């Protein structure tokens, strides 16, 4: 049984060195970062064309979607010794970018929802946090950010325990923790574990850990602000 806290690399076939983390939110849908398909100047990685028709919910052109590959854990498309991992790479059917007009794109990028071509009923995915008038996640709850760091051409999954710092007006969770070494790839989940309530719950999508090495403060986009998009495009 696979678990949702494992990351995925989303790789363009001509840019397999450009990857991001990701996590299942249903048996067919993955949340990730646009870092895997676009650069810091809002240009598509595949052909260096500028992104057009930017809006709050932007459908990724199919020619870019067809080049996305999703693999488990530390597998890469160059890993010749792990042919099963490469041959079993998952393929995307559609992809949607949320809030493509976000400011400071080069730091935070935007979240992206990917619909896979097939269901994966063997995964376990976390609950998505919804506001409850009778309950608010306490600041004391354990928070972990998951993501990959690149080492010697391969990627290693890491997690970083954090403490809650603040909730900003731009709908980001700001978290602090020990100073991180190598920057992690964006797109992993910000998970909260509160044994007295929901258990393991995803509350954010990592936005800024790929920006700087040795960063102390990180930002994750609040997943609650995309509830309408997740319902409309993912049926979630």
QUIJO-V358261 format. One record per backbone hydrogen bond with DSSP energy under -1.0 kcal/mol. NH is the residue of the N-H (numbers start at 1). CO is the residue of the C=O. If there is no record, write none. Layout:
nh=(NH,NH)
co=(CO,CO)
This chain:
nh=(2,4,6,9,11,15,18,21,23,25,26,30,31,32,34,36,37,38,39,42,44,45,48,51,58,60,64,65,66,67,68,70,71,73,75,79,80,82,86,87,88,89,90,93,94,96,97,98,99,100,102,107,108,109,112,113,114,115,116,117,120,123,124,127,129,135,141,142,144,145,146,147,149,151,154,156,158,160,162,163,165,166,168,171,173,174,175,176,180,185,187,190,191,192,193,194,197,199,201,202,203,204,205,206,207,208,211,214,218,220,221,222,223,226,227,230,231,232,233,234,235,236)
co=(122,124,3,71,69,12,15,186,31,29,29,114,23,112,110,33,34,34,43,39,49,37,44,42,97,95,61,61,62,64,65,90,9,7,72,76,78,79,82,83,84,86,70,115,115,113,58,111,56,55,99,104,104,105,32,96,30,94,28,91,27,120,2,200,202,132,138,193,191,160,189,158,156,154,151,149,147,145,143,176,174,174,172,168,220,166,218,163,215,148,206,204,144,201,142,199,194,194,192,127,190,190,221,188,219,219,208,181,175,173,205,171,203,223,224,226,227,228,229,230,231,230)
